[in-house]
Amino acid sequence: MEGQTYPYIYGDDTLGHFAYSTYYKTIVISSNKMIATRRSEANIRHEYHYRVLRDSIIELERTYLQSPERPDYKLETRMYFDENHHLIIEKFCEAEHNMTQVLPPPYYSVMLERK
């Protein structure tokens, strides 16, 4: 996660970057779930259960959300390797904590590199 950023545009149209390395320390992927460990609070872990639906498409379940009734609790998204052999998981990371009341909340993609 070190050095990973994602470009986004602020409300005033200026370009910013979301720094994954300031948010997640590690992401561990197993056959049916992903565990993301927060950097700022080492004991905070987010679990994402997933299942493969078809080629490069997964169903991602965000078990860190407080309410399973939320419409974005499960989401179909893409997971694939890019030309540089990074694993890309679209709509993985919650964009802003203060935006969680927006339905559905915005999510950023994440780019992972094997360590």
C-alpha positions as CSV (number, residue, x, y, z in Angstrom):
1,M,0.0,0.0,0.0
2,E,3.0,2.3,0.4
3,G,2.8,5.3,-2.0
4,Q,-0.6,4.3,-3.5
5,T,-2.8,7.2,-4.4
6,Y,-6.0,7.7,-6.3
7,P,-6.8,11.0,-8.1
8,Y,-10.1,12.7,-7.4
9,I,-11.6,16.2,-7.9
10,Y,-12.7,18.3,-5.0
11,G,-16.0,20.2,-5.1
12,D,-14.2,23.3,-6.3
13,D,-12.8,21.4,-9.3
14,T,-9.2,21.2,-8.0
15,L,-7.4,17.9,-8.3
16,G,-6.5,16.0,-5.2
17,H,-5.1,12.6,-4.3
18,F,-6.5,10.1,-1.8
19,A,-3.4,8.4,-0.2
20,Y,-4.2,4.7,0.5
21,S,-0.9,4.4,2.4
22,T,-2.2,6.9,5.0
23,Y,-5.4,4.8,5.4
24,Y,-4.6,1.1,4.9
25,K,-1.4,-0.6,6.2
26,T,-2.1,-4.0,4.6
27,I,-4.7,-5.9,2.7
28,V,-4.7,-9.7,2.9
29,I,-6.7,-11.6,0.3
30,S,-7.8,-15.2,0.8
31,S,-10.1,-17.4,-1.3
32,N,-13.3,-15.7,-0.1
33,K,-12.5,-12.6,1.9
34,M,-10.2,-9.6,2.1
35,I,-9.0,-8.1,5.4
36,A,-7.8,-4.5,5.3
37,T,-5.9,-3.2,8.4
38,R,-6.1,0.5,9.1
39,R,-2.8,2.3,9.5
40,S,-4.0,4.9,12.0
41,E,-5.6,2.4,14.4
42,A,-3.7,-0.9,14.2
43,N,-6.5,-2.9,15.8
44,I,-9.2,-1.7,13.3
45,R,-9.7,-4.3,10.5
46,H,-12.3,-4.1,7.8
47,E,-13.5,-7.4,6.3
48,Y,-14.8,-7.7,2.8
49,H,-16.3,-11.1,1.8
50,Y,-16.4,-11.7,-1.9
51,R,-17.3,-14.4,-4.4
52,V,-16.4,-14.7,-8.1
53,L,-19.5,-14.3,-10.3
54,R,-17.8,-14.4,-13.7
55,D,-14.5,-13.4,-15.4
56,S,-13.2,-10.3,-13.6
57,I,-16.5,-9.7,-11.8
58,I,-16.9,-10.3,-8.1
59,E,-19.7,-9.7,-5.6
60,L,-18.1,-7.6,-2.8
61,E,-19.8,-7.6,0.7
62,R,-18.7,-4.9,3.0
63,T,-19.0,-6.3,6.5
64,Y,-17.7,-3.2,8.2
65,L,-20.9,-1.3,7.5
66,Q,-23.2,-0.9,10.4
67,S,-26.4,-1.8,8.7
68,P,-26.9,-4.9,6.4
69,E,-30.0,-3.2,5.0
70,R,-28.0,-0.5,3.2
71,P,-28.4,-0.8,-0.6
72,D,-24.6,-0.9,-1.1
73,Y,-24.0,-3.7,1.4
74,K,-23.3,-6.1,-1.5
75,L,-22.0,-4.8,-4.8
76,E,-20.9,-6.3,-8.1
77,T,-17.6,-4.8,-9.1
78,R,-14.5,-5.6,-11.2
79,M,-11.3,-7.3,-9.9
80,Y,-8.5,-7.8,-12.4
81,F,-4.8,-7.5,-13.1
82,D,-3.6,-4.5,-15.1
83,E,-0.7,-4.4,-17.6
84,N,1.8,-3.9,-14.8
85,H,0.6,-6.9,-12.9
86,H,-1.1,-4.9,-10.2
87,L,-4.4,-6.3,-8.8
88,I,-7.1,-3.7,-9.3
89,I,-10.3,-3.9,-7.2
90,E,-12.8,-1.3,-8.3
91,K,-15.1,0.3,-5.7
92,F,-13.1,-1.2,-2.8
93,C,-12.3,1.7,-0.5
94,E,-14.9,4.1,1.1
95,A,-14.1,7.5,-0.3
96,E,-14.7,9.7,2.8
97,H,-15.9,8.8,6.2
98,N,-18.1,11.9,6.4
99,M,-19.8,10.8,3.2
100,T,-21.2,7.5,4.6
101,Q,-24.7,9.0,4.9
102,V,-24.9,9.4,1.1
103,L,-26.7,6.5,-0.5
104,P,-24.8,4.8,-2.0
105,P,-21.6,6.3,-0.6
106,P,-18.7,6.9,-3.0
107,Y,-16.0,4.2,-3.3
108,Y,-12.6,4.4,-4.8
109,S,-10.7,1.6,-6.6
110,V,-7.6,0.2,-5.0
111,M,-4.4,-1.0,-6.7
112,L,-2.4,-3.7,-4.9
113,E,1.1,-5.0,-5.4
114,R,2.2,-8.3,-4.0
115,K,4.9,-8.0,-1.3
